[in-house]
């Protein structure tokens, strides 16, 4: 399989929607709502699983397919949302990681070791 990049995937999704005349429905509000629905469908798979069962969900072919399919739906709507609003999704993620690294610095390894050994 050929390696795809985000721009190629966004183009395929836009072409898919255009060939079906769906663009009028792909407003930021509608795409955000659809993204939320798909994320909820992903969550539904895990709703009543124990932490141990959830960690093994991909071992069952049917559950694994459902998880993979919902992940694809979530990503598709997120990419379409970003395309409509002109958001560079990879740049947005990189900037968010930078902000999180500044907000939540990694603990000093010496302090972590001291805390665990004195506990």
DSSP file (Angstrom, degrees, kcal/mol; ACC not computed):
  #  RESIDUE AA STRUCTURE BP1 BP2  ACC     N-H-->O    O-->H-N    N-H-->O    O-->H-N    TCO  KAPPA ALPHA  PHI   PSI    X-CA   Y-CA   Z-CA
    1    1 A X              0   0    0      0, 0.0     2,-0.2     0, 0.0     3,-0.0   0.000 360.0 360.0 360.0 139.1    0.0    0.0    0.0
    2    2 A X        -     0   0    0      1,-0.1     2,-0.3     0, 0.0     0, 0.0  -0.498 360.0-109.6 -72.9 138.5    1.2    3.5   -0.8
    3    3 A X        -     0   0    0     -2,-0.2     2,-0.3     1,-0.0    -1,-0.1  -0.537  37.6-154.4 -69.6 130.3    2.0    5.7    2.1
    4    4 A X        -     0   0    0     -2,-0.3     2,-0.3     4,-0.0    -1,-0.0  -0.739   3.6-150.6-104.2 153.2   -0.6    8.5    2.3
    5    5 A X     >  -     0   0    0     -2,-0.3     4,-2.2     1,-0.1     5,-0.2  -0.746  33.0-101.2-115.8 172.1   -0.2   11.9    3.8
    6    6 A X  H  > S+     0   0    0     -2,-0.3     4,-2.8     1,-0.2     5,-0.2   0.897 120.1  52.6 -59.3 -44.5   -2.8   14.1    5.4
    7    7 A X  H  > S+     0   0    0      1,-0.2     4,-2.3     2,-0.2    -1,-0.2   0.895 109.4  49.8 -61.9 -40.1   -3.2   16.4    2.4
    8    8 A X  H  > S+     0   0    0      2,-0.2     4,-2.4     1,-0.2    -1,-0.2   0.915 111.9  47.9 -64.1 -42.5   -3.8   13.3    0.1
    9    9 A X  H  X S+     0   0    0     -4,-2.2     4,-2.5     2,-0.2    -2,-0.2   0.917 111.3  50.3 -65.0 -42.5   -6.4   12.0    2.5
   10   10 A X  H  X S+     0   0    0     -4,-2.8     4,-2.5     1,-0.2    -1,-0.2   0.900 110.3  50.8 -62.4 -39.6   -8.1   15.4    2.8
   11   11 A X  H  X S+     0   0    0     -4,-2.3     4,-2.8     2,-0.2    -2,-0.2   0.921 110.2  49.3 -63.3 -44.3   -8.2   15.6   -1.0
   12   12 A X  H  X S+     0   0    0     -4,-2.4     4,-2.5     2,-0.2    -2,-0.2   0.915 112.5  47.8 -61.4 -43.3   -9.8   12.1   -1.3
   13   13 A X  H  X S+     0   0    0     -4,-2.5     4,-2.4     2,-0.2    -2,-0.2   0.908 112.9  48.3 -64.8 -41.3  -12.4   13.0    1.3
   14   14 A X  H  X S+     0   0    0     -4,-2.5     4,-2.8     2,-0.2    -2,-0.2   0.913 112.8  48.3 -65.3 -42.1  -13.2   16.3   -0.5
   15   15 A X  H  X S+     0   0    0     -4,-2.8     4,-2.5     2,-0.2    -2,-0.2   0.903 110.5  51.9 -63.7 -41.3  -13.4   14.6   -3.8
   16   16 A X  H  X S+     0   0    0     -4,-2.5     4,-0.6    -5,-0.2    -2,-0.2   0.936 114.0  43.1 -59.5 -48.2  -15.7   11.9   -2.3
   17   17 A X  H ><>S+     0   0    0     -4,-2.4     5,-2.7     1,-0.2     3,-0.9   0.909 113.5  51.7 -65.6 -42.4  -18.0   14.6   -0.9
   18   18 A X  H ><5S+     0   0    0     -4,-2.8     3,-1.5     1,-0.3    -2,-0.2   0.896 104.1  56.2 -63.2 -40.8  -17.9   16.7   -4.1
   19   19 A X  H 3<5S+     0   0    0     -4,-2.5    -1,-0.3     1,-0.3    -2,-0.2   0.672 113.6  42.0 -67.7 -14.4  -18.9   13.8   -6.3
   20   20 A X  T <<5S-     0   0    0     -3,-0.9    -1,-0.3    -4,-0.6    -2,-0.2   0.306 112.3-119.1-110.0   5.1  -22.0   13.3   -4.1
   21   21 A X  T < 5S+     0   0    0     -3,-1.5     3,-0.3    -4,-0.3    -3,-0.2   0.873  70.5 136.2  57.1  41.6  -22.8   17.0   -3.9
   22   22 A X    >>< +     0   0    0     -5,-2.7     3,-1.9     1,-0.2     4,-0.8   0.503  33.1 100.6 -93.5  -5.6  -22.4   16.9   -0.1
   23   23 A X  G >4 S+     0   0    0     -6,-0.4     3,-1.3     1,-0.3    -1,-0.2   0.848  74.4  60.6 -53.0 -39.8  -20.3   20.1    0.3
   24   24 A X  G 34 S+     0   0    0     -3,-0.3    -1,-0.3     1,-0.3     3,-0.1   0.791 107.2  47.5 -60.2 -23.4  -23.4   22.2    1.4
   25   25 A X  G <4 S+     0   0    0     -3,-1.9     2,-1.6     1,-0.2    -1,-0.3   0.606  89.9  86.3 -89.7 -13.6  -23.7   19.9    4.4
   26   26 A X    <<  +     0   0    0     -3,-1.3     2,-0.2    -4,-0.8    -1,-0.2  -0.393  58.0 145.5 -90.5  60.8  -20.0   20.0    5.3
   27   27 A X     >  -     0   0    0     -2,-1.6     4,-2.9    -3,-0.1     5,-0.3  -0.552  65.1-107.2 -86.8 159.1  -20.2   23.1    7.4
   28   28 A X  H  > S+     0   0    0      1,-0.2     4,-2.5     2,-0.2     5,-0.2   0.910 120.9  50.3 -53.9 -42.6  -18.0   23.5   10.5
   29   29 A X  H  > S+     0   0    0      2,-0.2     4,-2.3     1,-0.2    -1,-0.2   0.940 113.1  44.5 -61.7 -47.9  -21.0   22.9   12.8
   30   30 A X  H  > S+     0   0    0      1,-0.2     4,-2.6     2,-0.2    -1,-0.2   0.896 114.7  48.4 -65.9 -40.1  -22.2   19.8   11.0
   31   31 A X  H  X S+     0   0    0     -4,-2.9     4,-2.4     2,-0.2    -1,-0.2   0.887 110.9  50.6 -68.6 -37.7  -18.7   18.3   10.8
   32   32 A X  H  X S+     0   0    0     -4,-2.5     4,-2.1    -5,-0.3    -2,-0.2   0.908 112.2  48.1 -64.4 -40.9  -18.1   19.0   14.5
   33   33 A X  H  X S+     0   0    0     -4,-2.3     4,-2.3    -5,-0.2    -2,-0.2   0.929 112.2  48.2 -64.3 -45.0  -21.4   17.3   15.3
   34   34 A X  H  X S+     0   0    0     -4,-2.6     4,-2.6     1,-0.2    -2,-0.2   0.889 109.9  53.0 -63.1 -39.0  -20.6   14.3   13.1
   35   35 A X  H  X S+     0   0    0     -4,-2.4     4,-2.4     1,-0.2    -1,-0.2   0.915 109.4  49.1 -60.7 -43.8  -17.1   14.1   14.7
   36   36 A X  H  X S+     0   0    0     -4,-2.1     4,-2.1     2,-0.2    -2,-0.2   0.905 110.5  50.4 -63.1 -42.3  -18.7   14.0   18.1
   37   37 A X  H  X S+     0   0    0     -4,-2.3     4,-2.1     2,-0.2    -2,-0.2   0.932 111.8  47.3 -62.0 -46.4  -21.2   11.3   17.1
   38   38 A X  H  X S+     0   0    0     -4,-2.6     4,-1.8     1,-0.2    -2,-0.2   0.887 110.5  51.9 -65.6 -38.1  -18.4    9.1   15.6
   39   39 A X  H  X S+     0   0    0     -4,-2.4     4,-2.3     1,-0.2    -1,-0.2   0.883 109.4  51.3 -63.7 -37.0  -16.3    9.6   18.8
   40   40 A X  H  X S+     0   0    0     -4,-2.1     4,-2.3     2,-0.2    -2,-0.2   0.873 106.4  53.4 -66.6 -37.2  -19.3    8.5   20.8
   41   41 A X  H  X S+     0   0    0     -4,-2.1     4,-0.9     2,-0.2    -1,-0.2   0.866 109.3  49.4 -65.7 -34.8  -19.7    5.4   18.6
   42   42 A X  H >X S+     0   0    0     -4,-1.8     4,-0.7     1,-0.2     3,-0.7   0.931 111.4  49.0 -65.4 -46.0  -16.0    4.6   19.4
   43   43 A X  H >X S+     0   0    0     -4,-2.3     3,-1.1     1,-0.2     4,-0.9   0.866 101.1  64.8 -61.1 -36.9  -16.6    5.1   23.1
   44   44 A X  H >< S+     0   0    0     -4,-2.3     3,-0.5     1,-0.3     4,-0.4   0.841  94.1  60.1 -57.8 -34.5  -19.7    2.9   23.0
   45   45 A X  H << S+     0   0    0     -4,-0.9    -1,-0.3    -3,-0.7     3,-0.2   0.852 114.5  35.4 -60.6 -34.4  -17.5   -0.1   22.1
   46   46 A X  H X< S+     0   0    0     -3,-1.1     3,-1.6    -4,-0.7    -1,-0.2   0.486  87.0 109.0 -96.8  -5.9  -15.6    0.3   25.4
   47   47 A X  T << S+     0   0    0     -4,-0.9    -1,-0.2    -3,-0.5    -2,-0.1   0.808  91.4  20.8 -48.2 -48.2  -18.5    1.5   27.5
   48   48 A X  T 3  S+     0   0    0     -4,-0.4    -1,-0.3    -3,-0.2     2,-0.2   0.253  96.8 114.9-110.8  13.6  -19.0   -1.6   29.7
   49   49 A X    <   -     0   0    0     -3,-1.6     2,-0.1     1,-0.1    -3,-0.0  -0.552  65.4-121.7 -81.5 147.4  -15.6   -3.2   29.3
   50   50 A X     >  -     0   0    0     -2,-0.2     4,-2.7     1,-0.1     5,-0.2  -0.389  34.5-102.3 -73.2 164.7  -13.2   -3.6   32.2
   51   51 A X  H  > S+     0   0    0      1,-0.2     4,-1.6     2,-0.2     5,-0.1   0.891 125.7  50.2 -55.8 -38.2   -9.8   -1.9   31.9
   52   52 A X  H  > S+     0   0    0      2,-0.2     4,-0.8     1,-0.2    -1,-0.2   0.918 111.0  47.4 -67.1 -43.7   -8.3   -5.4   31.1
   53   53 A X  H >4 S+     0   0    0      1,-0.2     3,-0.7     2,-0.2    -2,-0.2   0.896 110.0  53.3 -64.2 -39.7  -11.0   -6.2   28.5
   54   54 A X  H >< S+     0   0    0     -4,-2.7     3,-1.1     1,-0.2     4,-0.2   0.857 104.3  55.4 -65.4 -33.3  -10.5   -2.8   26.9
   55   55 A X  H 3< S+     0   0    0     -4,-1.6    -1,-0.2     1,-0.2     3,-0.2   0.740 113.0  42.8 -69.6 -21.7   -6.7   -3.4   26.6
   56   56 A X  T X< S+     0   0    0     -4,-0.8     3,-2.1    -3,-0.7     4,-0.5   0.251  78.6 113.2-105.3  11.6   -7.4   -6.7   24.7
   57   57 A X  G X  S+     0   0    0     -3,-1.1     3,-0.8     1,-0.3     7,-0.2   0.795  72.7  56.9 -59.1 -31.4  -10.2   -5.3   22.4
   58   58 A X  G 3  S+     0   0    0      1,-0.2    -1,-0.3    -3,-0.2     6,-0.1   0.598  89.5  75.6 -77.8  -9.4   -8.2   -5.7   19.3
   59   59 A X  G <  S+     0   0    0     -3,-2.1     2,-0.6     5,-0.1    -1,-0.2   0.801  84.2  71.5 -71.3 -28.0   -7.7   -9.4   19.9
   60   60 A X  S <> S-     0   0    0     -3,-0.8     4,-3.3    -4,-0.5     5,-0.3  -0.800  80.0-144.7 -89.3 122.5  -11.2  -10.2   18.8
   61   61 A X  H  > S+     0   0    0     -2,-0.6     4,-2.2     1,-0.2     5,-0.2   0.873  97.6  47.5 -57.2 -40.1  -11.6   -9.7   15.1
   62   62 A X  H  > S+     0   0    0      2,-0.2     4,-2.2     1,-0.2    -1,-0.2   0.947 116.8  41.8 -67.7 -47.5  -15.1   -8.3   15.2
   63   63 A X  H  > S+     0   0    0      1,-0.2     4,-2.7     2,-0.2     5,-0.2   0.913 114.1  53.2 -64.8 -41.9  -14.3   -5.9   18.0
   64   64 A X  H  X S+     0   0    0     -4,-3.3     4,-2.5    -7,-0.2    -1,-0.2   0.897 108.8  49.3 -60.3 -41.3  -11.0   -4.9   16.4
   65   65 A X  H  X S+     0   0    0     -4,-2.2     4,-2.8    -5,-0.3    -1,-0.2   0.922 110.8  50.1 -63.8 -43.8  -12.8   -4.2   13.1
   66   66 A X  H  X S+     0   0    0     -4,-2.2     4,-2.4     2,-0.2     5,-0.2   0.923 112.0  47.5 -61.2 -44.5  -15.4   -2.0   14.8
   67   67 A X  H  X S+     0   0    0     -4,-2.7     4,-2.6     1,-0.2     5,-0.2   0.947 114.0  47.0 -61.5 -48.7  -12.7   -0.1   16.7
   68   68 A X  H  X S+     0   0    0     -4,-2.5     4,-2.1     1,-0.2    -2,-0.2   0.897 112.3  50.4 -60.6 -41.4  -10.7    0.4   13.5
   69   69 A X  H  X S+     0   0    0     -4,-2.8     4,-1.9     2,-0.2    -1,-0.2   0.901 112.2  46.1 -65.5 -41.6  -13.8    1.5   11.5
   70   70 A X  H  X S+     0   0    0     -4,-2.4     4,-2.7     2,-0.2    -2,-0.2   0.877 109.8  54.3 -70.3 -36.9  -14.8    4.0   14.2
   71   71 A X  H  X S+     0   0    0     -4,-2.6     4,-2.6    -5,-0.2     5,-0.2   0.919 108.6  50.1 -60.1 -42.5  -11.3    5.4   14.4
   72   72 A X  H  X S+     0   0    0     -4,-2.1     4,-2.7    -5,-0.2    -2,-0.2   0.910 110.4  49.6 -62.5 -42.0  -11.4    5.9   10.6
   73   73 A X  H  X S+     0   0    0     -4,-1.9     4,-2.4     2,-0.2     5,-0.2   0.923 111.3  48.8 -62.6 -44.4  -14.7    7.7   10.9
   74   74 A X  H  X S+     0   0    0     -4,-2.7     4,-2.3     1,-0.2    -2,-0.2   0.940 114.3  45.4 -60.7 -47.6  -13.4   10.0   13.6
   75   75 A X  H  X S+     0   0    0     -4,-2.6     4,-2.9     2,-0.2     5,-0.2   0.898 110.3  54.4 -64.7 -40.3  -10.3   10.8   11.6
   76   76 A X  H  X S+     0   0    0     -4,-2.7     4,-2.2     1,-0.2    -1,-0.2   0.940 112.0  43.0 -60.1 -47.7  -12.2   11.4    8.4
   77   77 A X  H  X S+     0   0    0     -4,-2.4     4,-2.5     2,-0.2    -1,-0.2   0.884 113.6  52.1 -68.1 -36.5  -14.5   13.9   10.1
   78   78 A X  H  X S+     0   0    0     -4,-2.3     4,-2.5    -5,-0.2    -2,-0.2   0.929 111.2  47.1 -63.8 -44.0  -11.6   15.6   11.9
   79   79 A X  H  X S+     0   0    0     -4,-2.9     4,-2.2     2,-0.2    -2,-0.2   0.894 113.2  48.4 -65.2 -39.1   -9.7   16.0    8.6
   80   80 A X  H  X S+     0   0    0     -4,-2.2     4,-2.4    -5,-0.2    -1,-0.2   0.907 110.7  51.6 -66.4 -40.6  -12.8   17.3    6.8
   81   81 A X  H  X S+     0   0    0     -4,-2.5     4,-1.8     1,-0.2    -2,-0.2   0.934 112.0  46.3 -58.7 -48.2  -13.4   19.8    9.6
   82   82 A X  H  X>S+     0   0    0     -4,-2.5     5,-2.6     1,-0.2     4,-0.9   0.878 111.0  52.6 -64.5 -38.3   -9.8   21.0    9.4
   83   83 A X  H ><5S+     0   0    0     -4,-2.2     3,-0.6     3,-0.2    -1,-0.2   0.927 109.1  49.0 -62.9 -45.5  -10.0   21.3    5.7
   84   84 A X  H 3<5S+     0   0    0     -4,-2.4    -1,-0.2     1,-0.2    -2,-0.2   0.868 118.6  39.3 -63.4 -37.3  -13.1   23.4    5.8
   85   85 A X  H 3<5S-     0   0    0     -4,-1.8    -1,-0.2    -5,-0.2    -2,-0.2   0.462 111.0-116.8 -94.5  -1.6  -11.6   25.8    8.4
   86   86 A X  T <<5 +     0   0    0     -4,-0.9     2,-0.5    -3,-0.6    -3,-0.2   0.832  58.3 156.5  72.2  31.7   -8.1   25.9    6.9
   87   87 A X      < -     0   0    0     -5,-2.6     2,-1.1    -6,-0.2    -1,-0.2  -0.802  43.0-139.2 -93.4 127.0   -6.5   24.3   10.0
   88   88 A X     >  -     0   0    0     -2,-0.5     4,-2.8     1,-0.2     5,-0.2  -0.756  19.0-162.2 -81.7 101.8   -3.2   22.5    9.4
   89   89 A X  H  > S+     0   0    0     -2,-1.1     4,-2.1     1,-0.2    -1,-0.2   0.849  84.6  48.1 -61.4 -38.0   -3.9   19.5   11.7
   90   90 A X  H  > S+     0   0    0      2,-0.2     4,-2.4     1,-0.2    -1,-0.2   0.898 113.3  47.2 -71.2 -39.0   -0.3   18.4   12.1
   91   91 A X  H  > S+     0   0    0      2,-0.2     4,-2.4     1,-0.2    -2,-0.2   0.892 111.6  52.2 -66.4 -38.7    0.9   22.0   12.9
   92   92 A X  H  X S+     0   0    0     -4,-2.8     4,-2.1     2,-0.2    -2,-0.2   0.914 111.5  46.4 -62.9 -42.5   -2.0   22.3   15.4
   93   93 A X  H  X S+     0   0    0     -4,-2.1     4,-2.6    -5,-0.2    -2,-0.2   0.923 111.5  50.4 -66.4 -44.0   -1.0   19.1   17.1
   94   94 A X  H  X S+     0   0    0     -4,-2.4     4,-2.2     1,-0.2    -2,-0.2   0.909 111.8  48.4 -60.9 -41.7    2.7   20.0   17.2
   95   95 A X  H  X S+     0   0    0     -4,-2.4     4,-2.3     2,-0.2    -1,-0.2   0.884 110.8  51.0 -65.7 -38.1    1.9   23.4   18.7
   96   96 A X  H  X S+     0   0    0     -4,-2.1     4,-2.6     2,-0.2    -2,-0.2   0.905 109.0  50.4 -66.9 -41.1   -0.4   21.8   21.3
   97   97 A X  H  X S+     0   0    0     -4,-2.6     4,-2.5     2,-0.2    -2,-0.2   0.921 109.6  51.9 -61.6 -42.9    2.4   19.3   22.3
   98   98 A X  H  X S+     0   0    0     -4,-2.2     4,-1.7     1,-0.2    -2,-0.2   0.930 111.4  46.7 -58.0 -46.2    4.8   22.2   22.7
   99   99 A X  H  X S+     0   0    0     -4,-2.3     4,-2.5     1,-0.2    -2,-0.2   0.902 112.4  50.0 -64.2 -40.5    2.3   24.0   25.0
  100  100 A X  H  X S+     0   0    0     -4,-2.6     4,-2.9     1,-0.2    -1,-0.2   0.873 107.2  54.1 -66.7 -36.2    1.7   20.9   27.0
  101  101 A X  H  < S+     0   0    0     -4,-2.5    -1,-0.2     1,-0.2    -2,-0.2   0.871 112.9  44.1 -64.7 -35.2    5.4   20.3   27.4
  102  102 A X  H  < S+     0   0    0     -4,-1.7     3,-0.5    -5,-0.2    -2,-0.2   0.892 118.0  43.7 -74.7 -39.6    5.7   23.8   28.8
  103  103 A X  H  < S+     0   0    0     -4,-2.5     2,-0.3     1,-0.3    -2,-0.2   0.838 125.9  31.3 -73.1 -34.1    2.6   23.5   31.0
  104  104 A X  S  < S-     0   0    0     -4,-2.9    -1,-0.3    -5,-0.2    -2,-0.1  -0.639  81.6-167.2-127.4  72.4    3.4   20.0   32.3
  105  105 A X        -     0   0    0     -3,-0.5    -3,-0.1    -2,-0.3     2,-0.1  -0.267  34.0 -98.5 -62.1 147.0    7.2   19.6   32.4
  106  106 A X        -     0   0    0     -5,-0.1    -1,-0.1     1,-0.1     3,-0.1  -0.404  47.0-104.0 -62.5 137.7    8.5   16.1   32.9
  107  107 A X        -     0   0    0      1,-0.1     2,-0.2    -3,-0.1    -1,-0.1  -0.326  40.4 -95.7 -64.1 147.3    9.4   15.5   36.5
  108  108 A X     >  -     0   0    0      1,-0.2     4,-2.2    -3,-0.1     3,-0.4  -0.461  31.4-134.2 -61.2 128.3   13.0   15.5   37.4
  109  109 A X  H  > S+     0   0    0      1,-0.2     4,-2.4     2,-0.2     5,-0.2   0.823 104.5  55.6 -60.4 -32.2   14.1   11.9   37.3
  110  110 A X  H  > S+     0   0    0      2,-0.2     4,-2.3     1,-0.2    -1,-0.2   0.906 108.7  47.4 -66.3 -40.6   16.0   12.3   40.6
  111  111 A X  H  > S+     0   0    0     -3,-0.4     4,-2.7     2,-0.2    -2,-0.2   0.893 111.7  50.5 -66.7 -39.3   12.8   13.6   42.3
  112  112 A X  H  X S+     0   0    0     -4,-2.2     4,-2.3     2,-0.2    -2,-0.2   0.929 112.0  47.1 -64.3 -45.0   10.8   10.7   40.9
  113  113 A X  H  X S+     0   0    0     -4,-2.4     4,-2.1     1,-0.2    -2,-0.2   0.912 113.5  48.6 -62.6 -42.7   13.3    8.1   42.1
  114  114 A X  H  X S+     0   0    0     -4,-2.3     4,-1.7     1,-0.2    -2,-0.2   0.911 111.2  50.0 -63.4 -43.4   13.4    9.7   45.5
  115  115 A X  H  X S+     0   0    0     -4,-2.7     4,-0.6     1,-0.2    -1,-0.2   0.903 113.2  45.7 -62.8 -42.2    9.6    9.8   45.8
  116  116 A X  H  < S+     0   0    0     -4,-2.3     3,-0.3     1,-0.2    -1,-0.2   0.841 113.7  48.3 -72.4 -33.1    9.3    6.1   44.8
  117  117 A X  H  < S+     0   0    0     -4,-2.1    -1,-0.2     1,-0.2    -2,-0.2   0.746 112.7  47.6 -80.3 -21.8   12.1    4.9   47.1
  118  118 A X  H  <        0   0    0     -4,-1.7    -1,-0.2     1,-0.2    -2,-0.2   0.558 360.0 360.0 -92.1  -6.7   10.7    6.9   50.1
  119  119 A X     <        0   0    0     -4,-0.6    -1,-0.2    -3,-0.3    -2,-0.1   0.449 360.0 360.0 -75.1 360.0    7.2    5.6   49.6
